[in-house]
């Protein structure tokens, strides 16, 4: 049995870009990752569209679960993402 405790859980997040689009990603440090997006070093997408705010996040057990959840969220329609975002209080970073 693997009882190794994960010190930094993986987090799936949705970021609202300056143009109103959504970007979904995973990280172990949401604050650091948001700063990277704001500074234009987070991803090509957010560099082009601007990082406005984190609108959703959820903690996952490990990277594998986070990657599966990220993929599932990315496959949602815009309306379904809006419903997901509305289902939880806004994330403060």
BELDA-V534315 format. One record per helix or strand of 3 or more residues. SS is the DSSP state (helix for helix, strand for strand). FROM is the first residue (numbers start at 0). TO is the last residue. If there is no record, write none. Layout:
ss->SS from->FROM to->TO
ss->SS from->FROM to->TO
This chain:
ss->strand from->9 to->16
ss->strand from->21 to->26
ss->helix from->29 to->37
ss->helix from->43 to->48
ss->strand from->50 to->59
ss->helix from->62 to->73
ss->helix from->77 to->85
